Amino acid sequence: MNISYRPQPPPQWSASLCGGDDFGTCCITCCLPCITFGQIAEMVDEGKTSCAQQGCIYGLLMLCSCHCLLSCIYREKLRAKFGLPAEPCNDCCVHFCCEACALCQEHAELKNRGFDPSKGWNHGTHTAPPPMMPPTMMR
């Protein structure tokens, strides 16, 4: 039996942390980060929670400067969903150091993978293929 195994490169972020390619998302995120976070959370939760619901929770947490805790949890969920590495450092550190950049990167990552967070889960944006998971066994 001839078994050939070619190791696959680990998945990488398709959007850079400081890329800022989408000017509109960057502006919204800098002025009203609760909107961008709500959109990301709705997509990561696959429509089980709404953008408005998550955005309001995020906004309330902003009052006591605890919003980074919630957003780093969702960054971790997004990474787990797509098998992405914790780069450039762990999730909480990224959100504590530059919340706006982290949210823009996550928003862009979803768009690059075929989702459109600005349209929401229920508007046909969830038709993208399932995420590629690292192979455990190859035939």
Summary of the structure (lengths in Angstrom):
residues: 139
radius of gyration: 16.1
end to end distance: 11.0
largest distance: 62.9
contacts: 381
relative contact order: 0.20
helix: 55%
strand: 0%
